Amino acid sequence: MTSSETNIDILAQLPHLRRYALSLTRHPSDAEDLVHDTVLRAYERRSAFRAGSALRPWLMSILHNTWVDGVRSRRSERERINRAFEVMEDHEPGRQDMSLRLSEVRRAFLSLPDEQRAALHLVMIEDLSYQETADILAVTIGTVMSRIARAREKLRLIDEAGPAAGKLRLVRDSQ
């Protein structure tokens, strides 16, 4: 980078990028690959970053677009993610109530449609504004609000149904 180019601090944004990538990919090694690809693209396109602009939304946009490109081009990745999710469901969490609750919340969050999960993650976990989220996802602010509202409603319904809803059945004595 020459002295005339803008000096941007991507390293400080890595924790945010990692969290968002993990939220999108649902797999730690895929998330790390996505962050790596994002940093590489950001470096290659560093001249496109406007001095004075917010760095995190710019990087989150790159990350999101990189993820969308990957989803479109790698159908086998989706199958691997689905298999990993099935294995996670078979894994019995610890006996502690908090561990069980956290597992339920995580499962419910991961069950959200991709668009809702992405919007909810950016606003609730990354603490970005609705407008920044809309810019990252390349949608209108109304779409972001709608996706978040639907995600919250779905999570509320899952929570009200309880952890065993639909999984238990009544067994009666045959005598």
Secondary structure, DSSP 8 states (H G I E B T S, - for coil): --TTS-----GGGHHHHHHHHHHHHSSHHHHHHHHHHHHHHHHHTGGGS-TTS-HHHHHHHHHHHHHHHHHHH-HHHHHHHHHHHHHHHHS---SSHHHHHHHHHHHHHHHS-HHHHHHHIIIIIS---HHHHHHHHTS-HHHHHHHHHHHHHHHHHHHHH-TTTTT--------
